[in-house]
């Protein structure tokens, strides 16, 4: 095996409709997109990898690493297909996960539903114990109540057990003691300690996270172990790394221990791709737009870094309503997600208005134009009728589409009921989904004190390049970039992610009583814990350390994240942290509150293996595009009629080439629609840059 042959990396992203594969090495990238196989996700992975390897003409032994992101953990929670799970809690607190926040997220809905806990009440088992918020033991664990809990769990034959005591984040000794007893009693059961998976204050979120981790752990362990074995059986004997929701990579062993950190792994890859492209081109403010088969994801990126968060909700009863889901306290790249994918189903609501999503046709049966049994109109069906997708070129010609089926469903379910012809029915569906996405982007930006219209839009995913210029028009954005291999953007993003791990600890500290020695000792312990995990995937080289404090004025209910110096802290650093907090607070609220003490609730340390920085390239000289390869009928949104527009295959467009819109630029995994009022040029890296004229 030659040195160059040994440097191929594979990224695999399992989505709700498609499984995407990107294979990179030797200066080239090869991709494949296959339908997801919901009943056996690993089958789609192996099929896509085999296609990419075949296209590259390389042997499986030439692969160096496989990087994988999956929605399996999320789907298991949403579909309630996890393990039979128990929760061992402090006596008197067994109903915390059901009481939740005791609020109404839809205050005017008298039939409002709340998400059911993953662990039913009869499997929530109390133990007498108590520590206070400072970690001092008030009541040691009662052996009699532990024995009673073991007896109860033995009768129920649970597969997984979460342990969450009321102040376990401050002192995990009681959770660890009970875990030892449970391991002896149930050697085959999976155990999750809340102090291990989420060592933070806020009891409901911590217990919810621990329950979710325990609920999906047996399923994820079996899947990951099986996938690793299947990959090895295919002749690929390399490390398998998992993409996490926070944008880093973890080993399979770490993923099995904390599978809940994988819930948003796919979208995180896309945000990494957009962040790298922004850094490469020196763009400070970016709106990342990822539209796949099931959902659309929008992320704000500033200074080459995506917005991040420590909270996430899964299994929302009102799918896109905050507060209606199960909260998870995990590192996550912050983005807004809406039911606006290619497979999102269009219908008329009770008032006779067109609505799109959140229900999706998925991979089975898929949109009507797939001719696989789908009978309801989707966004993809509309795109076919509007001429944005050439039925003969879809998926590189490997999966021809049926335009007649798309037209039939649109006329039956939308056009006939609204007195619209076929084209206008398709246009109406497209306009609704585009406005839904534009509104979500506006709100997401405004809530963070930012302006969406002043940004550059980076579009990727199978459906995003089809809708990008129309979305840009609605947001007032002048520049859109469609990166290379945009149709499998998240899988490509996986290849640029660092091996990393974040450790979080809640330790209440007031800046007026700042104890530098105690905080230094805490950070040292956190670094050692993170390094033990990161070194499994990056055994050599320097590591990059990032520290964050979650701070607020005393008595406030929400914190802002503040960068902490990555060095030994001194007593005088209380003033340093105060200044950093003031700057962060002013960014959020345009003011500070004088003479108010500041408190730190939680501290975070992230350790990452370094990733080579992207290299910028000078803009190429403008050249002639050449003759179009053909023409197509593309619906003009301004005139509400079809235009005859040129078609240019992306693989034949070289850096420096320019073309005027409207036009179509098809490639294997997607098609870029150059809308009227936009021109396109190819930059030095082969990205399509769409600029408003």
Steps between C-alpha positions, in 0.01 A plus 500: 500500500643836398516795737242692297263204495505480880355849549137459403241609753132408488212707642156339530181687593172314552203730445128442510481452122854449366829360625788714373861388458807713427840342427797737493866439427777575256352844435169357373157445652256228396141490621190284498140543611275201561158465658514443875403150613298568819469138609876440473692831477836329458386358165472849351841589647671202340320551168603866484859424598525229235377745234749768602790253511402368158485848350842583646642170380671425829518198725328495843843458656593849373255664743663665802200591715119491489306788658131445562199707602157355560147590608443157653505625861259781417265265315501250787378772738242641260364156410533373861698196390771512767571264787280430801660752733478573873596814690639487854440837668520672835196416711233764445616593150367218283254734327752768401525376140120518469446833675761653266484882500135513613418742219293504182700546182172559310302702752192545279465132407261347753589154370875551530697178526827458686769253397477174691814412699715224355477320837144436625421563865494134603864470387616809692641354822586713807804465727540685831807726475581870491788738437469876485583734212859532624548121498487453879342170609180555695370142489709199390333252264268275698594132447141387561363726224778387263405136564135585435594671175701198384210270582261723305727518195553124503123447473472742208795352303626832368774516237644841588511708821557873549610630840428866578518640852389852576846657541705228332684760290654649818600167654468180294599266787144383570427431133824304472425297815155402376645422156740250656212322672300492177794364299533214746126430486454549122832429324336507154312829545619832356558776757495877449597740781365853473828626651683338209280592205393848622681633808298822508238673710133508400359171610233449234739544207766283666258214572345530154846474342597201716173321417543566127859371509393182680200457270703493176824346633425130438368572149792723407756260644363214291481714187851643533659167583317336210593781260865482599497125443326533161754762390784268601336211317500722189879522526520844662709446814522859622379713792131588499444848642160647582388855433354668809234768519760749622706478180778269619595137446492223760601135500239225489576421865426859601185504285376182668559657841326827406278423197278796580776727368431367149144634465584789264813354344389530136410871500821574693703377203333750272572787739866398506512502119348850488734623776806374316387656174435831676850494651652404166336793322543745788125555544417620851121456504333197347156339500538125456206343313473121498189358332476125465219255445327541837591834659677829441762625747617860532808601701669835570879502455711794616876525464520149359332346806141371517277606787499238774269411784474264794131428467299309244150356483400173341159342434304824503125447518464826303790416277650846469369660822758563769413337832287220355778239492734312729795723597857374464803671653767414246749699290325583174550730203205735527269507202133533422337199336169500314302238312599626158684225316454358155274231640283737708135439414274781379135512603215741568433581864159544665474854363577390145852643501803322359724355770825313451639251752596407759393154381742356246474226240850389606682231307206259507287564300658837417354778284247402233754564223718217638229259377547289813144524630488861618157652441525843666664812351836608639749781449704278267192439287455877474866547404462244221188672361668845523790370290762530775576128484559316174327161555761328284800646687381444859763325715735499202242318287497197731144571617278652226195686628140489378374852426150378420460354851611831652252696291215264586544532876545879487184548293293263714604618848575869433410631154146369467408612853639853448410549135866509392657341196786254542782754479338744741423221746867403497605865531265551795650205686851625427418854613355378830805291583741779397315754714498256793878473474550873457284577802685244713832659400375851583371400843811295580725796418288760679484292818880517509524868421627439145396591147439219251494728194857623536643150480627267228283193449685167470262236360550125503301181531307336221223762488666825617659605167155470340353759737802711594455803272129525580578484873771764452248728328260471791774575755663781301826307463718593203747207489443125507777238494438139401809297600636206309316173564222705659252214474695305763620805693468355850704191407770726353492710818571189708840477330600840643386442859755471783520222754373680809318462829328746733485463878254714696483557874259706707687682777329807640742794527447872560761729351502694826626182671708360213720206607761462224668199662178299520403586140848403374472163676158444342627585150800268543270210588275586204797510262623159615154352445473652152853399402438136591218496245655715225821297500302192398438666163805729481782321682772750404551872455409818682141560608300821490323596822195727516336614823159661551319626808120531509443821694219734605421775744406363842135399502447488123348194336717467187874506436723628222808308392832671563847395380738408784880538460665163432768534769541488876266758646600747769306697760515807278323313221167578667529838328593325173187285516288802593622686191435200275152459648421869450598475132293185444200639687513825307503303172177326600315783674678822389564601861652389833363536852740696723584396857352151460697193603552229238472126558634205301276194504677265261847458350585328172830370360534368145814320385552454126758360266608782266364512145714656225360847422340546159719661237364795308542513124518806273198564283551362147489711186159515336460265204229412253247242617444349159185375338221356712457123489128532453194692607213441741170659597544671839212672678560873538377609844468862391288438188328183628582330171771280352825627345727308268834502687846354427642197680867480603635180660698591807788263428569695180517840667860605572619770744447846355200412285196727527142465385183704519179389659251357473673165442532148639827340618434128564747266669479144629340573839307826445428788260582866551225731378644835391190710550409801292688803632807294591822429313731209576877464500734217593763590758850355540374202705219413260226650718206659322465863608159646420489879512198725473515730200 
